[in-house]
Amino acid sequence: MRATTIPERLMADQAKALPTKRFFVRMITRDISIEDCILDLLDNALDGASKEVARRHGSLDRENAYDGFWARIKIKDNSFCIEDNCGGIPLAEAKNYAFYFGKPDPDVNGGVPAIQTAEHSIGLYGIGMKRAIFRIGKMAKVVSSTSAGAFEVDIDVSKWEKSGEWAFDLTECKAKTPGTTITLSPLADFVNEEVNSPEFLDKVWKSIARDYSFFIQKGFKVFMGDSEVNPYQFTLREGGGFSPAYLHYTDEETGVRVTIKAGMAGPPPDEGSVDEKMKEVEYCGWYVICNDRIVIAANKNDKTVWTEGGSFPSWHPQYNGFMGLAFFESQDPALLPWTTTKRDIEVHAPVYRRALAKMRDATREWIDYTNQRKGYLEQAKAIERQATSVPIKRISEIKAISVPRFEAKPKVRMANINYSVTLDDLKAVATALGNEHMSYRDVGIETFKFYKENEVD
């Protein structure tokens, strides 16, 4: 008998390495917030709209590209729903792609071709919808319709975790208006109380207004209940010696298109009410935007240019008024420097590291200006009032940031005077000057001024 070789013995049996569903679900949901899950579902709606716009017009590069498309978020007691009119999920895509955990790889999925993604997609890993379902709801219903057909998928999360099948039951149904509705009810433990709090709803509203501003400005509408979310208007100021930076280039290694705009969004907070100052400060700092989706906002730490003890200063309230925006665009979202939550960046991504050097250059000009400004405060305020706000999209001339420069004042040599007098004499002089409680220092200054004005030519 021929002897069995070592490799043959190793291949004679297998050690199973399949994940348990409960472990899998916990792992993909443990580090994502409920707010981020909601925004993931909104991303899916936007990707659907992008496909429809590209199909109808061939490009998203139009001022009102998303006109007519909308998504509506409804949160009620123990229920969450997001519905849209963004074209729906085709039946074949639902069966073969949409419910995959991750995007199918044609090389390892039986020759299944890769799914066609939307132009400038913000769907990254093909996990957002499933992760949101598991994180927010105990039960879910997904209903989607295209002009060609429709389907329903009902998911009982607890039952699915206990089953051995890595699939969801799908039922074809009659086509309706193209779009998708995802309903989660009842909600997972502790979720209902959080999502129905006014603080949470206000936070989600502000995140949508800010992080989806560029989509909304292109015509996409987002509703929370019956109320429409208006976009935050990003502006930089021009005039009086101020000019925003505008830099555009294509990263040679990745082909990612990078655009950097930076400058004065508002004067440093030396004037105005406290409330007004705080409102503006909330939006100061650096923004990183991937395919028009804001990933990090108003950053003031070392994820962008600000460092602690490094070659570049850390953020200081003195820099309030500065705003920088770094846009990264690609047909392939995997080339962009963002994480799976799309609320953070891969700080070590080479395309991002190369952009950071240019972001620092723009920031340095503002830092130098605020340092110099302290010695010319009234003059600086007068110049700053001459600058007017310009929408980000209207800043298109390629140039470096510019700020006013102040001529150095001639230095005046100063001297200190120190002498002693009796307390009675000092009080008598203070009384004669009209204020018996005047400080010793002020008595000395006033008597010196009197002598100079009356005795010195």
Steps between C-alpha positions, in 0.01 A plus 500: 500500500626843407582716802278805560695824475475771767303741274251221419445431870437870563237512223320183619272699736402861570464725803188711459548876521152638440385800704201473729227744402467649846873572515492641146208733575659625822831568328358707213274707729707549815689815393235690304253745647128506428544838333763359263272207415225744402745691282610170338140444391486854364821425306326206335216725385749748356685227313170393346433858394851526354441194283175646374658838424788332314253283304289801400765767449832317480669705773457640850696811408192721477390780734161343578590138429275357776187703432191289563666243727431481872527290815278520807590383851215425740559413864208410722458304821686171453519548122748638248434540127693646208338521159623645172409538134853432377432233240475191718713185507472280188380148577814332366715734707296423812545126449870508416653810661295732722485266801858378478722581797758689300521547126522171304838417350455353149820297544363306799122507450445244229571742219228744609588834337575796726208732565498828312540780753362850472719775363688653797338242730496553876421132562835353593495143630148377431419462867309815601138384462550166675704654780232766557227234513687295759598806707162674510221246462384165631294451186529661157306526177668613178264584213647619172354566159640587159315561176557129418407326824492502880582284802464477877746361752392437860773448760453376856851568632482255793366213286750569223790486748387154610450359149775335299421679174696810398213641295173690543161394359402723207149528358422659164205739500320750279709796384413843638663843479878438470669530836585314819344493847680349799295461819654387829252408773516417781830668571794332669550531875588854617460639148141623530572736790805646326351564156189668640688751715495863376880518541555203269259627236666843508844340463392293199338806342820702535713215367285467189495877441879513524628166368260480202508871423656457156240240394211713628639803319483292180127446546474188721238542771510345846203506735480412867133432544324776309780755538758557229865520603673808357873476425770681691643761263879480491651839419841665510564875502663715235599868498705737715815303421342160571488238226422127550743235381392279213714205393403216267708203385478130412694267727749325273505168684123445543334727244292653781403862429586728792366852553601719794320823593591694813481845651304727732146382565448774756705743710674360806252534790585841638160654441134402509299314760623187676229291332599628157864419567427146611281433197780599265775323697306175466568507124867612506783259418572252222244292308578186300246417229492176299280498188306800640434322834654679800700240690651710778378849583649805671803297598731651760732206578781296347275317254559801280776759537493576873769324700594489866868570550582444132626726225154655459303664783197346664165675469456816706188723537710773340455317165119520509368639176706262286335237282666254266335241275688211335294322232597151378313362195522166322283263299638226727405583863756248628776741394373774732643554852193410708402221739201265484289734716570793263536715811877469527807498278790265437771739615778281357351472151773628261254714300400673822856541629599672176205740529586585861816686397291735283238537775773612741623765257154658487458480877839659573396825334202533736711418806752769407218749444341440841839537669562835332138610545539524878721806464265679258160397634288803410658530156447127441133517599441786257661303215310181587170684474580577135507128410175344375386138502530300175346151458758224475385393152566852365865489606659367183803712421815305577708695751671493838337636813569868566450704816572866585844600620564774755795735507699469818453789740813694600615386841482762778750460782329498837619580854364420846477763778512388862497736803345517849279765662308515828157338496333823613656693212392233248140504625493878485619496136247225411220710650617803305490288184134422574522142627624433853498123425730531196775236487857597581601426141230723352591785737858478373391496134260793540753718684766425238255591220409824682864601539581415137203691361563810714877517544654333193503678164 
